[in-house]
Amino acid sequence: MKYQKKPIIIEAVRWDGKNNSEVEEFAFGYTMWCGDLVYRRPSENWMGVMLSIYTLNGLMKVEHGDYIIKGIEGEFYPCRADIFEQTYEKVYFDEDD
């Protein structure tokens, strides 16, 4: 048997190490920031920070350039950019939607 994914719309943000506030707002409560071996909230544009995200499978590391996806049940998980770009495409909505 062969199967195809159902077409669903997800929310995602790509972490580039310079948009820490955007990531924090998107996945509030699911992020863990670490820098200089001390856990703390990062300042914006702080490239030395490491990011992990709480997923259904535990804490997972997020690399610069990875996308953070919000799943259909509100769960979060990281996705490498090459996989994300092969799997998803941007959708556009009218402002009335």
Rosetta blueprint (number, residue, H / E / L):
1 M L
2 K L
3 Y L
4 Q L
5 K L
6 K L
7 P L
8 I L
9 I L
10 I L
11 E E
12 A E
13 V E
14 R E
15 W L
16 D L
17 G L
18 K L
19 N L
20 N H
21 S H
22 E H
23 V H
24 E H
25 E H
26 F H
27 A L
28 F L
29 G L
30 Y L
31 T E
32 M E
33 W E
34 C E
35 G E
36 D L
37 L L
38 V E
39 Y E
40 R L
41 R L
42 P L
43 S L
44 E L
45 N L
46 W L
47 M L
48 G L
49 V L
50 M E
51 L E
52 S E
53 I E
54 Y E
55 T E
56 L L
57 N L
58 G E
59 L E
60 M E
61 K E
62 V E
63 E L
64 H L
65 G L
66 D L
67 Y E
68 I E
69 I E
70 K E
71 G L
72 I L
73 E L
74 G L
75 E L
76 F E
77 Y E
78 P E
79 C E
80 R L
81 A H
82 D H
83 I H
84 F H
85 E H
86 Q H
87 T H
88 Y L
89 E L
90 K L
91 V L
92 Y L
93 F L
94 D L
95 E L
96 D L
97 D L
